[in-house]
Amino acid sequence: MKLLPIKLQKHALHKNPWFLGLIVFMFSVWIVLNIPIEKRKYGLSQSNLTTDYTGLLPERIKGIVKAGDRTELQRIVKEANKNGHHISVAGLQHSQGGHTYYKDSVVLDMKTFNKVLEIDEQYKTVKVESGATWGDVQAAIQPYGLALKVTQSQSIFTIGGSLSVNAHGRDIRFGPMAGTVKEMTILTPTGEIKTVTRNDSEEWLKYVLGGYGLFGVILDVTLELTENEVYTIHTRVLNIKDYESYFSNLLRNDDTAMHYARVSVAPSTFLDEMYIIDYKKTGTQDNQTPLKEEHGARIGKMAIDLGRKGGSWEDLFWENQKLLIKSIDGDKITRNNAMRGNSAFMEYTKPSRVEVLQEFFIPVDQYEEYISDLKNMLPDNDKDDDFKIHNITVRYAPKDNYTGLNYAKEDMFGLVVLIQHGLQENEMDNAEAIIQKWTDLTLEYGGSYYLPYYHYQSKEQFQRSYPGWGKFHQEKLKRDPNGLFQNIFYNYYFIEGASHEK
């Protein structure tokens, strides 16, 4: 090969500036994609000031204790009873309504209490400490060809945290998460260590599951498992009015194990269009496929940041989403990996604004009429509004007979809503007014809302959504006579709420 003289090589580069531009472009893209995503700052900070994921309810606490062994935790509980202190229980602190701390309380950080204790391959169970994450459990059970029955769509949360809010996810066959708990060891408010089951005559599980850390500390739990099946992903775009019948047929045919959907909030198709993702059984089991790790977070964040601008950008984002789900139609995925959704791309850290979640539960057979009324209530283009809706995900929440604060009194669709608004007083008031109006509409349809999020709803709306709140409060007072376990959520809805009712 004949080499060009040095001078001619330089001349060639000048004659082909596109080549140099391509190199610069590729280098710039590489830099952008490798810049770490800024994460929200929350949790314990200087001077014992703590908050949770949104940062909306900062409070000074007495201190934080990293969980050691159960004997140490028992000692802390007994001493707090003796000295009149309060205790709050925290995991990852992704709840958004002050559920994991209280003024001048001692916060038990359970993340270090994270061992997987026992896997029973024959009976398909796992015993795990409450500070372990769902990802920790998946890593332990995957080599056995086992998978979780019910968990959230992301695997970053702690077991104790998810059980304390009675979370739900994409599975449509195994019922509520609370129903997969076979046995639990708890540290009660009086300092007693108890092993309890669903058949326990004292009904501890009824109040610990979905009990927001108010009935003691979950030490460990035995969960029912299932096979790590391989699924075929099926995707489709639907009109809103066709979803009820589509899902009814899906539920009748047992070839689909998991399902979720997203509703368009883009102006041109606002609450008219949605896409669905089904996970269909193939009849095969897997114990070889590695657990997937999160990749492409920077690209995902760039895309959602464009959608956050609203208007035509939201339309572009929605069209891109439809192309994305079309591209994965027919792909194969294991059950464990289907329960490991991405999360890093969702980070939002813009000063003077906040992004929050709300979730509204609607009876399955009321979905179409509810969405129609909701469409009349909300603007189809919020580009110039302070209150912005970025996403609505639909998940199935089957009837729950296991918990005291029960959000699914019949088979429901849960609408998980991603919202952004400002932090000025008038902006907070506006957000509260819109969400309370949305909650009133939900209640008119026999629905409810989810409690792990910021308390925009009034105390009256809380009591209408959770008619069992009075019994829950009575049990709290009976089982925790010194009021040892406390958090901001309980104080707002039960202590202040009870005073409000008198």
N, C-alpha and C positions, 0 to 999 in steps of 0.2 A: 504494500500500500504506500503510495507516495504522500509524504507529509508536506503540508503547506509551510512555507517560511513563516517565522513568528509574525512578521509585519502583516503578511497576508491573512493569518489567522485572526489577528485583531481587526483587520478590515472586514473579514467575514462576519464577525460579531456585530460590527457597526451596521453592516448591510442587512442583518437579520435581528432587529431589536425585539421581535416577538419571542425569540428564544430566551433572551435575557429576561424579558418580562415574565415568561412562563416560570423561569427559575425563581424570580422574586415572588411571584404569586404563590407557587407551591411552598416556598419557605414561609411566607406570611400565613398561609393556611395551617401549616404545621405548628407554628407558634400559637395561633389562636386556639387550635384544638387541644393544645397541651397546657394552656393556662388553667390552673386549678379553679374549679367553680367555687365562688365565695359562698360559704355556708352561713346560715342564720346563727347568731350567737345567742344561746339560751342556756338555762340551767344555773348552777351556782356561780356567783361572781364575787367581786370584792365586797367586803363588809357584810358577807352573808346575805346579799341581795340575790334573790332567785326569781326565776320566771319559767314558763314553759315555752312551747314551740313558737307561739305568736308574739310573745313579749308584751301582751296586753295587760297582764295582771302582775306586775312586779311586787314582791313582798320581802321584807327582811325576816329571816328565820333565825332560830337559835344556833343551829349548826347542822352539819351533815355527817352521817356515820356510814361508812362503807360496810356492807354486811359481811361478817366473817362466818362463824359457825352458828348453829341454831342455839347453842347454849349462851353465846354472847347476846344474840337477839332477845332471848328470853330474859336475860338479866336487864337489858335496856328497857324492855316493856315493864318489868316489875318495878324498876327504879322510877320510871316515869309516872307510874300509878302512885307510888309512894310520895313523890315530890310535886305532883300536880302539873306535870308537863304534858304537852301534846306531841303526838307523833304523826307524821305523814309518810307515805310509802311511794317511792319513785323508781321507775325503770328508765326507759329512754326519754320520757317526758314529752312525747309527741301529742298527748292530749292538750287541749287548748283552753280549758276553763278553770285552771287552778286546782286540778284534782290531785296534784302530787306535792302540795305544800300548804302551809298555813302560817299566819303571823306568829312568830316566836316558837315555832314547832321545831322538833328534831326530825330531820328528813333521813329516812333509811334508804340509802342508795343500794338497790338490790342487784345492780349489774355484775358485781363480783361474786354473786351467789349463783353460779352458772354451770354447774356440772350436769352432764348427761349421766344418770346413775345406773340405768339398767334398760336393756332392750330385750324384749321377749319375742323372738322370731315366730315361735309357734302360735302364740295367742295374739300376735300383732299389737303389742303395746310398747310404750316407752315411758320410763320414769325419769323426770328431769327437774332440776331446781328452777325456781321461778325467774331468776335473773338471766337465764340462757335465752338466746334469741331463737326464732323459728329457723333461721339459717343454721344455727348450731345443731339443732335437732335434725334437720335435713342432712347435714354432713355426716351425722352419726348413723342414720338409718338407711341412707341411700345404698351402701354396699350390700344390704340385706334384701334389696329389691322392694323396700317399703316406702310409704309416703304418708303424709298427713291427710286426715280426713277433711278437716276444715281449718283454714287459717286465713289471714288477710292476704291481699294480692301481692304484698311485699313482705320479704322475710327478715326485715331489719328490726322488728319490734320484739320486746321481751315477752316470754310466755305469760308471766304474771300480769303484765300490763294489758295484754290482749284479753285475758280471761276477766280481768277486773272491769273492762268496758264491754264484755260479751261481744267481741268483734265478729264480723262475718266477712265472707269473701266471694270467690267465683264458683265454688261447688254448689250444685243444685240437688244433690242426692242424699247427703248425710245429715240434714237438719241443722239446727243451731250449733255453734261452737260449744256451748255449755253441755250439749248432749254427747259430746265426745270425751268428756271427763269421766274416767272410771273411778278414780280415787284421788284424794288430795290430803296433804298434811298442812295444817294451818297453826299459826300461833295466835291464840285468841286475845282479845283486849285485856283479859285478866291474867295473861301470862301462861296459860295452859297450852301444851302442844297436843293437838288432836288429829287423828286420822279419820277422815269423813268420806262418805260415799253418797251416791244419789239416793240410796235407801235409808240414809241416816234419819232417825226419827226426830232429831233436833233441827233438821233442815238447814244446816250450816251452808251447804252448797247453794241453796236458793238465794242467799244473801251475799255470799262471798263472790259468786259469779255475777258480774254486772253490778258489783257492790262498791266500786270505785275506791277500794282500799279502806273502807270505813268499818269493816268487821274483823280486821286483823291482818296478819301477814301470811301470804301464801308462801310456804316453804318449798314444797315440791308437789308435783302433780303427775298422775299416771294417765296418759292419753291413749285412746284407741287409734290404731293406724289402719291403713289399707295398702293394696299393692301399688307399686310405682308403675302404673300403666303407661303405655305409649298412646298418644292421641293424635288424630289428624285435625288440624285447624281448619275450620270452615268460616268464611266471612261473607257478609252480604250487606247491602244498603237497603233500608226499608223506609217506607212512609210510616209516620207515627201511628196512623190509624190501623195499620196492619200488625202492630206489635203484639197486642193482646192475643190474637188468634195464633200468631206464629209461636209465641211462647207456650201457649196452652198445648199445641201439638208437640212442641219440643219436650215438655214435661211428661206427656203421655208415652212417648217413645223413649225407652231406656238406653238408647245408643249414645246419648250425649251426657257427659259427666259434669262438665263445667260450662259456664256461660256468663257473658256480660255484654253490655251495650253502651254506646255513647250517643248522646243527643246533640244535634247541631245547635250552637248558639251563635252561628254566623248570620249576619243580617239577611242574606238572600234566601236562606233555608231555615230561619229561626224557628225552632220547635216544630218543624214540619218533617225533618229528615233525621234518620239515625242509622248507625251501622251496628251490626251484631258480630260477635266472635264466639263461636261454639267450639268445644273440644270434644270430638267424637271418638268413641272407643275403637281400638283396632284389635283388641283381644290378645295383645302381647304385653309382656311385663319386662322391665328393664332394671338392671343393677350395674350397668357399665357406663352409661352416658354421664360425663362429668356434670356437676352442678354449674349452671351458667353464671358468669360474673357480669357486672354491669359494664357495658361498652357504649361508646357514642354519646355519652352524656352531654358533651359540649354541643354537638350538632342538634340534639334534642332540645337543649336549652335555647339555642339560637332560634329554632323554629317556634317554640312556644312563646319566646319573647316577642317575636313578630306578631303572633296571634294576640298577645296582650295589648297591642296597640289599638285593637278594635277595628270596626268598619271594614273596608276592603281587605285589610290585612287579616282580619278574622276569617273572611271568606276564603282567602288564599290558604290559610292554615287548615281550614276544614277540607278543602279540596285535596290538599297534600295528605291529610289523614286518610281520606278515602283511597288514595293511590297506595298509601302504605299498607293498609289492611288488605287491599286486593293483592299486593305482592306476596303476602304470607299465606294466602288461601292455598290449602293443600299441603302446607308444611307439616312435619311431624315434630312432636314435642313430648317430653315426659311429664308426668303429673307434678313431680317436684319442681321442674323448671317452669311449669305454667304458674306455679305459686311463688315465683321470684321476679315479680315485676320491677322495673326500674324506678328509681326515686330521686337520684341526684339531679336530674335535669329539671326537677320542679322547684329547686331552690329560688327564693325571691328575697332580695335584700335591699330594695329601693328605700332610701330614707323618706320618712314622713308618710309612708304607705304600708299597708299590711295585706297579706294574702291569707285567707282563712278558709276553713271548710264548714259546711253545714250539710246535714243529711235529713231528708224528709221521706217518711215511709207511707206508702199508699197501697190500699188493697189492690190486689192484682187485677180484679175486674173493674176497677175505677180509673185505670191508667189513662185511657184515651180522653175521657171527659175532663179529668183533672188537668192534663196537659193543655187541652183546649182553653180552659179557664185561666191557666197560668199564662198562656200566650197573650190573652187579653189584658193581663195584669202587668206584664213586664214589657219594656221597650225592646223592639227587635234590633236596635242599633244603639249601643251604649258608649260609642266612641268618645262623645263629649261629656259623658256623665262621670261623676266621681265613683259611683257604685257600678262595678263591672263584673259580669259573669263570664268566666273563661272556659268552664267545662261542666258538663253534667254526665256522670257515669251512672248507669242503671245496673243494679244487682238484685238478685232474688234473695229475699229474707223469709224463710219458712216460719210458720207459726212456732212460737216458743212457749213451752209450758214449764221451763226449768227455773226461771229467774223472777225475783221480786219486782224489779223495775223492768218491765217487759215492753219492748218497743214493737214487737210483732205479735199482736194479739190474734192475728190470722195471717195467712200467706200474703206477703207484702212485696212490692218493689221498693228498694231503697234508692233514692236519687241523691247521689253524692255530688255536691255543688262546690266548685272552686270559685271563690269570690275575692275581689280586690277592692279596697276602699282606703280613703285617707284617714289620718289620725287626729285631725282637728276635731274639736268638740261637736261642731255642726255636722261634720262628715260622719262621726261615730253615731250621732243621733239619727242621721238620715239612713245609715245602714241598719240601725236597730228598727226603725219604722218599716223599712221594706221587708226585713226578715220576719218581723212580727205579723205583717200583713200576709206574707207567704205562709207563715205558720197557721194563721186563722183559716186560710183556704184549705190547707192540709187537714186541719181538724174538722172542717165541714164535710170532708170526704171520708171521715172515720180513720184518719191517719194519725201519725205521731212524728216526733223528730228525735234525733240522736243526741245523747247527753254529753259525750266527751268533748264537745266544742264550746267556744265562748258563749256566755249566757246572754245572748241578745233577747231570747224569749222572756216574757213576763212570768212571774210566779203563778199567775192564774193559768197561763198557757201550759206551764209545766204540770200543774195539777190535773188539767184536762187531758193532757197527753199520757200521764201516768197515774191513773186512778188508784193504783196500789201504793202511792207514796205515803199515805198515812200509816198503813201496816208496816211498810219498810222503816218508817221513823220509829214506830213503837218497838220494833225488833232491835233497832240500833240502841235505843235507850235501855232496853232490857239486857242486851248482851255486852254493852259497853257503858256500864253505869257511871264511870268517871269521865266519860266523853274523851277518852284517850286519843283515839284516831280521828283526826280532823283534817279538813281541807277547805279551800275557798268555795268550791262547788257546793258542799254540804251546808256551809254557813249561809250562802246566798239563798238557796232554795228551801232549806229545811228550817234553819234557825230564824233567819229574817222572814222567810216565807210563813212560818208558823205564827210569828208575831203579827205579820200582815193580816192573817186570817182572823185574829182575835178582835 
